[in-house]
C-alpha cells in the first residue's frame, strides 16, 4: 500500500509551508487543484505556482490532481 499526502492550500505562503513540511518525509505527493465548482472551495491555481522554487524536490515526484468542472478555466 502506498500513502501519498495531498497539498490543498488557498494561498502561496501556506502552500510553500506544506511543501516544506511533506518533502522530507515522502518521495511522492499530490497537489490538488480545485475550482470551487466541481468541489467546494478553491485552491492555488497552476499559474500561481510559477514563483515557487521546487528545486528542493529533486528525486521526488509530484502529481497534480485536477478537481475542476471546466478545464478551460484553469490557466496552466
C-alpha positions in Angstrom: 0.0 0.0 0.0 1.2 3.5 -0.8 0.1 6.6 1.1 0.7 10.0 -0.5 -0.1 13.3 1.1 -2.2 15.8 -0.8 -1.5 19.6 -0.7 -4.7 21.6 -0.6 -3.9 25.3 0.1 -5.6 28.5 -0.7 -2.6 30.9 -0.5 1.1 30.8 -1.6 2.6 31.1 1.9 0.6 28.1 3.2 1.3 26.1 0.1 5.1 26.6 0.4 4.9 25.7 4.1 3.1 22.4 3.3 5.6 21.5 0.6 8.5 22.1 3.0 6.6 20.0 5.6 6.0 16.9 3.5 9.1 16.9 1.3 11.5 15.4 3.9 9.1 12.6 4.6 7.7 11.5 1.3 9.1 10.7 -2.1 5.8 11.4 -3.9 2.9 13.7 -3.2 -0.1 15.2 -4.9 -1.1 18.8 -5.4 -4.8 19.3 -5.5 -6.2 22.0 -7.8 -9.9 22.8 -7.1 -12.0 25.4 -8.8 -14.8 25.8 -6.3 -17.3 24.5 -8.9 -16.6 20.7 -9.1 -15.9 20.5 -5.4 -16.4 23.2 -2.7 -13.5 25.6 -2.1 -10.8 26.9 -4.4 -7.1 26.2 -4.0 -4.0 27.6 -5.5 -4.1 27.5 -9.3 -1.3 26.3 -11.5 -0.4 29.8 -12.7 0.0 30.9 -9.1 2.7 28.3 -8.6 5.2 29.8 -11.1 7.0 31.6 -8.4 7.5 28.5 -6.2 11.1 27.2 -6.0 10.7 23.4 -6.4 14.4 22.7 -6.5 14.3 21.1 -3.1 12.2 18.4 -4.6 14.9 16.7 -6.6 14.3 13.0 -6.7 10.7 13.4 -5.7 7.7 13.0 -7.9 4.7 15.3 -7.8 1.3 14.9 -9.5 -1.4 17.4 -9.9 -5.0 16.3 -9.2 -7.4 18.5 -11.1 -10.8 18.5 -9.4 -12.3 21.0 -11.7 -15.6 21.3 -13.6 -14.3 23.1 -16.6 -10.6 22.6 -17.5 -10.7 25.6 -19.8 -10.9 27.8 -16.8 -7.6 26.5 -15.4 -4.7 28.5 -16.7 -1.7 26.2 -17.0 
